[in-house]
Amino acid sequence: MEKQELTISVVSPSKPLYEGKVKSVILPLYDGLAGILKNHAEMIAELGPGKLTNKK
């Protein structure tokens, strides 16, 4: 069975903050949260303040 992981990169204007493989990631948006899994459909969203969390 294929692993259900994706590689994410989190960067700031000054430096990379995180890069690695995860099973999922939850992003804070301006109006709620968005969960991302492998093969997620493309989307555009406005990020909001909060924690970026992942499940390894």
C-alpha positions as CSV (number, residue, x, y, z in Angstrom):
1,M,0.0,0.0,0.0
2,E,1.3,3.5,-0.9
3,K,2.1,5.8,2.0
4,Q,-0.3,8.6,2.4
5,E,2.3,11.3,3.1
6,L,3.0,14.6,1.5
7,T,6.1,16.8,1.7
8,I,5.5,20.4,2.9
9,S,7.7,23.4,3.0
10,V,6.9,26.4,5.3
11,V,8.9,29.5,4.5
12,S,9.1,33.0,5.7
13,P,10.5,36.0,3.8
14,S,13.8,35.6,5.6
15,K,14.3,31.8,5.9
16,P,12.8,28.3,5.7
17,L,10.9,27.3,8.8
18,Y,10.1,23.7,8.2
19,E,10.4,21.0,5.5
20,G,9.4,17.4,5.9
21,K,6.9,14.6,5.2
22,V,3.6,14.6,7.1
23,K,0.3,12.7,6.9
24,S,-1.8,15.9,7.0
25,V,-1.5,19.6,7.9
26,I,-4.0,22.0,9.3
27,L,-3.7,25.6,8.3
28,P,-5.2,28.6,10.0
29,L,-7.3,30.7,7.6
30,Y,-8.8,34.1,8.1
31,D,-12.2,32.5,8.6
32,G,-11.4,29.1,10.0
33,L,-9.2,26.1,9.5
34,A,-8.3,24.0,6.5
35,G,-7.1,20.4,6.6
36,I,-4.8,19.2,3.8
37,L,-4.2,15.5,2.9
38,K,-2.2,13.9,0.1
39,N,-3.7,14.6,-3.3
40,H,-5.8,17.5,-2.0
41,A,-7.5,19.6,-4.7
42,E,-5.8,22.9,-5.5
43,M,-7.1,25.9,-3.6
44,I,-6.3,29.5,-2.9
45,A,-7.0,30.8,0.6
46,E,-6.1,33.8,2.8
47,L,-4.0,32.6,5.8
48,G,-4.8,33.9,9.2
49,P,-3.0,34.0,12.5
50,G,-2.6,30.8,14.4
51,K,-0.6,27.6,14.7
52,L,0.3,25.4,11.7
53,T,-0.1,21.8,12.9
54,N,0.8,18.5,11.3
55,K,0.4,14.8,12.0
56,K,3.6,12.8,11.3
